[in-house]
Amino acid sequence: MDAEKIIKPANGYLMLVIVLGLFFGSIYIAFQQENPVYLIITALSFIGLFGFILVNPNTSKVVLLFGKYVGTIKQNGLYWANPFYTKKKISLRASNFDSERLKVNDKLGNPVMISTILVWRVTNTYKAAFDVDNYENFVRVQTDAAVRKLASMYPYDNFADEGHDEDITLRSSVNEVSEALEKELEERLAIAGIEVLEARIGYLAYAQEIASAMLKRQQATAIVAARHKIVQGAVEMVEMALEELNKKEIVELDEERKAAMVSNLLVILCGDKEASPVVNTGTLSH
């Protein structure tokens, strides 16, 4: 049997009145009639006091009788059942788990520090109670294992200079990585009757030993990309300037002067510092 069975024992308030009535009534009659037989009823009613079960909202009680699963009480309230039942409390509330920062290798072999935030709750109390030893510890261990597997499936970042053109990366593809993490955790935690409400990366960074080098690499990549954009725009601007000069016949330039003009414009447009103009009061040749 691996299915959860929902039960609803007797009303606890009614049984409380009956048990207390028998307990105190049997004591009173035993002393009035001086008959110790009524003390047997007193002992039985005292044992009956152990049959009360209090179930708080969003909690449950798994009930066993001498090792045999009887059922689960999920509806909150006061109940009364067999005093020899063994009761185990299992919370049905949503729980939040923030894992420790783990050092793992990404798809490219780079060491990264990663942690995850998991929101989960128990949906099948039978599996949570009997299919795993400790379902809360099971969640922690399986979450760490899922994070390690996830990190090995994707690179931290996409470096085009190495020939790695990955569509999904740990740093930029937050939604896709979270969906993959949720799916992995759902498969792992299903054995414990646990539902994954949300799973996402809580912390992500390169490991300390390569963080400085990777930061320089990212900066260099950004500088190269920016330079590429600047050069591309500068070439278009120079081309437009030459076309406008030729179209409006403002000045006629031979190939040598065009080359000098292109060189000067590219230096001005692509330079880091502002150009200092030089006023030529002579001819174009001087």
Protein Blocks (a to p, Z undefined) as FASTA:
>chain_A
ZZdcddddddfklmmmmmmmmmmmmmmmmmmnopaklmmmmmmmmmmmmmpccddehiac
dddeehiafbdcfbgcdddddfkbccddddfbdcdddddddddddfkopacddddddddd
dfblklmmmmpmblmlmmmmmmmmmmmmmmmmpcfbdcfknopacfbdfklmmmlmmmmm
mmmmmmmmmmnopacfbdcdfbdcddfklmmmmmmmmmmmmmmmmmmmmmmmmmmmmmmm
mmmmmmnomaccdfklmmmmmmmmmmmmmpmbdcdddddfbdfkZZ
